[in-house]
Amino acid sequence: MTTATTRAEFSAPLTLEPPEGPPFRVAGREIVVTTSDDNPTECRLLFELEPEQYRAAATRGLFHLAPDNRGPGADSFAPSAPVRIEARLDPGHLAEVELLQSDPELLAAALRDASSTGRWSPLLETEAWLALHVTSAVPQDIDAEGELRVGYSTVFALQPPDSGPPPAPRLHLPMLALALQALESRGIEWEETPDPEVIRAEVASANGEWTLFVVCREEYGRCSIYSQAPWTAPEPSRPAMAELLARLNYGLALGNLEMDFADGEVRFKTSVDVAGGQLPLAMFDALLDANLAAMDAYLPALDAVRDGRMSPPEAAASVEA
């Protein structure tokens, strides 16, 4: 097996296309191609950008410079001089290099031509390149003709050349934001509470009105929805209310009725635990639908037992009917 590394120096501005946002201009400096038995195994691009450009690239995660991909020293890296980035081409694009005979001179010319004419090329996409080493020159008095550079290396510098970028992270939408989206889509007005992970809303149906609470404990991956009756059960009626709740809860597939014996608060609860995962909008909608439908169906029976107009068996039977 014959391995060879060839390089081509070039000084040309390159206009690269990020996944979103305006084009990103850098200064190309060198192309390096490594081949094995004349087949390209690695391609590297050396380019430079101004400090403010680097900060923009790091903030946007261009060239796969997401925080988790940066190595030791990245947090303290604050360049005041041009930043040099050595990047490796995603192995999935090596076919483009092979089409140009794995010749760095031809590759440099192709990059210059495509950039200057505005012609699309996969090699001019920022995410086609994985940043390996990020450095900037600093003043030094040791060697007048030498150069001292500081910076950091990324996790990709420790990986073999045939390693591509990691899978794009899934968007994680906080549960409370998802809940607000669902409520607003139904035209339900909500308000904040002293607890930043709890919102409340007033809802109404043909059978009455009540207060809705949505509780999203992001740290634990738990979302709970409560429909709270607009009254509290008087102390004398609480034993009968407890019997009614037991009768109605029996056989419920989703959610439950509950009462606080201390103050007579009655509510219907639906909840889900998605610890380690994400709450899908469809799942929240199902929880909300079940919650609202249950309270709408049960509120007349709850009212009747609270007022003493029905016994628990009669009220439960009225719901079943």
Number of C-alpha atoms within 10 A of each C-alpha: 5 8 12 13 14 14 17 17 14 18 12 18 18 21 21 23 22 19 12 7 8 9 14 18 16 18 17 23 20 19 23 21 24 20 18 13 10 14 17 22 21 22 26 22 22 19 21 21 21 18 17 14 16 22 15 13 19 17 12 16 17 22 22 25 22 14 13 10 18 21 19 12 13 17 11 9 14 15 18 12 15 16 23 24 24 21 23 27 27 20 18 12 16 19 13 15 21 16 11 13 15 24 20 25 20 15 23 22 14 15 21 20 13 16 20 13 8 11 10 12 14 12 21 20 18 22 21 24 24 27 27 24 20 23 21 23 16 12 10 11 9 9 8 8 6 9 13 13 15 14 21 18 20 23 16 22 16 10 11 9 17 14 15 18 18 9 6 7 6 7 7 10 12 14 24 20 11 17 22 16 13 17 16 12 9 9 9 13 12 17 10 11 11 7 8 11 15 18 20 18 16 16 15 13 12 7 12 14 17 20 15 24 19 24 21 24 18 15 8 11 17 16 24 19 27 24 27 23 20 16 12 17 24 15 14 11 14 22 14 19 28 20 16 21 23 16 17 21 16 9 9 10 8 14 19 20 23 18 18 13 16 8 12 20 17 24 24 24 25 23 20 16 14 15 14 9 9 16 22 13 15 10 11 21 15 12 20 24 12 19 23 21 11 19 24 18 16 20 20 16 24 23 19 16 24 23 13 14 12 17 18 25 14 15 22 21 13 14 14 10 6
